[in-house]
């Protein structure tokens, strides 16, 4: 099997379909600590333990802000703070030039490394980019760096013209083979001045002739190198997964230099030793057929039969000065093409490039299944935008918005983690995710049989968010978990207020 082949290359034990996490991975004690008038859950205290700003007062303020935001996620800053002094302190923190996004996420990165280390087996790191769009009616402030503008104006109704600006985020999310998110391993925030700089360069030069450092696509190598540096000796247990945008020769060469495994969906017809990638795959005999079932965008169940091909070959850099700078790369191509062309939709046509040892049916299906997990990072971005509503913020500069998004990245992971933790088939202790007060509320708010496992408690949390738990309903999603957490924190605040006043 593919995982056994990986085992022969690296001195760590792999498991195929189940993974084990030690107590340190998910355990958060039920103790709580207080600074000022704000109480912080121990999971958040542990997650932020590695954060150390240049000024200790900033560290204290940061933890207070995250505690408030976690209890009222998705609301405006005045709603979260409830008073002018706290609101002003929140704005000052976001405007502080001494606060970097990397410092905000330092503790989370450290805990991600611990969780990856605790996994007995390989894990996936999903790389992708998302864009946060902000609409502004008035001119953007010149204080600090203004939010980059796309120079587009449009009418949103009632005769009001709004100008759009955006912040881009390149994120790397570590998950287990089964899809449980372990946390972020790297982030990069930036804004564009005008249009896409890569497109501007392409007007003057051939894209293949431009140096990698001059392109925005250098983000893929930066996220790869940052992840490799963070995980250190544990980087060998990671498989990097990315979409067609990362089909870049420099990126794959970088993986080869770091001895890092990758899975990339092909978008370029690359040169091979004898012809081209497309021609080589076309001449390859079918290895086997495989049937898949999935739901389309409209929720319709679709069944498709795929022809699977496997081909080992060497690819070359493009026909220019790159060929003298880059070596040939040995890769394995896994191709999946739908047998019968459907009438009402585009046929499935996937081509994956990987440096994993793949030679049989089980190993090739593992590559396809692991690439399908890439959707988890899209769900993570959805939690940021729809759940935490970072695009609804009225902050007016890129720096302030970047710091706010960085804080929300930690909370988005927590929501996504709880959602996927509920789908584990192991009996987990409730104290892994909930403290004593939260468990007491979940046990008594809904008068039914007392919950026993962590999954039972998460199900009750989802019911607080509107989950109906009918027999044919799918498992709770991120939306009901997010709404349930907000409702739980409201009940918890009332419970603690009654105790203090009683």
Phi, psi and omega in degrees: 000160184300317182293328177291327176293321177296324181299326181289343181265338186226144184276048175226148185280135180246149173236151192274301189248344178239153176231155181241138177240134177282177187298330183293333184297312188241352189280128172234127181294164184270004179286159178227155178228158188228138167226138186062234179247010185251127179262136183244135176295149185293330179297322180287323177299317179291321182294331183259006186297334181272001180277125179218105178277169182294334178242126182300330179295327176293322178298315179296316180296319180300314181295324177295319180295315181296322178298317178295316184293326180293331181273340181225048183294145179088359180255167180288162182298316176299323177294323181291316187275327173072352177210157187294320183299314180291322179297316179296320178296322178298311180297321180295321178296316181292337181266355185287120182290344180277354181263121178252150178299325179296326178289323178298321185264002184301315180295320179295318177301318181296318179290326175299316178301319179296320180291320176297318179299326184282345181285128176270078182149179182285163174221165180255143170243117184264126180249134177196167181238142174225160182235130177260120185260133179233132179255129181231136179273314181273160176301145182287149183293148176268357176292133185059210179265124180291158177296130182297143184247145175273001180060030178244136174238144180212157181268120180259013179112155178060023175072019182259123178265130180241147178255138184260144173223165185210156171235135180254146180230122170260116185237151176235119185247122177273133177223162173282171179298335180272353174106006179283120182289130179261341178132174179279145176248342176197153174216152174215124178252140174200166176235156178257142175262107184079225183275180180300121182298329178298321180292324178294320179293324182294336178291333183259331184225159172291135182303327182284344181267346182284140176294150183300324183294339182273355184255152174294336182292356175298345180303328181293318178290324179295317179293323177297312182293321179295317178297316181297320179291320181295315186279341175058235183292345179270000181295338182289345180266010186254139172245119183273127184238130181209164187271194187296335181296336182267009177286075185234132185297322179299320181295315180292326175295321178298318176300318180297319180293325181272000186056040181257136178281145179218154170229119182232135174279128188287141174226355184237134176279089189279158176285143174240185181296326185250324182210242179230167183299315181297317180294320180297316180292322181297326181275353181280137179287149178295134179278317180190170174255149181217134181258135178233155174234134179206169177253136178277187184296336180267003179084010180279137177282127183236135177245129183223146176252129185246143168270122182255129176237147178231131182215125173265130179203179176244133178254156182241161173289168182295165184282077175201202183294350179293328184298331179277347183258333186244142179279166170290144183247123173283124180223169173244132178258127174244114183250135177229113183233136181293136185292304182257124182289119180286158182272323190264005180201170177286140179289153177287129179212097183246136172228119183248139174251133181209154172254014173286150177286104183236128181214350183222183185298310184298319181290321179291323177292329176296319178299315180295316180296320180291325177293324179299335177292347179301337180297340181299325180285333173293320176296321178299316177296325178296321177298318179299316187274315185270321181280305182273349171055047182291338180282351179267000180295145180260010177300149193247359178233156183295322182297315180296316180295322179298316179295321178294316179297321180299319177296316182293336178301323179292315182291325178296321177299318181300315180296314180296322180297314179297319180299313182282333178296328179295339184265005175289143181265015177257151177278110183251151181286136180300332183291352176295333185233341185232142177274183186299315182294317180297319178294321179297319179294314181294330179287326189252341182292322176252113186279085174218194179303136183298129178293149182243311184265169177300322179298324178297319180291320179294325177297319177292325175299317179296325178295328175296334179267006176105008178286131186270338177058041174284163188299327182261004181286143174290170178301155180303141179260183183297327184295310181290330176294317179297314179295322178296321178297317178300317179293320180297318180293327176294315178295323180294319178297319177294321179297313181292325177295318179296322179293318182291324181278337182282000000 
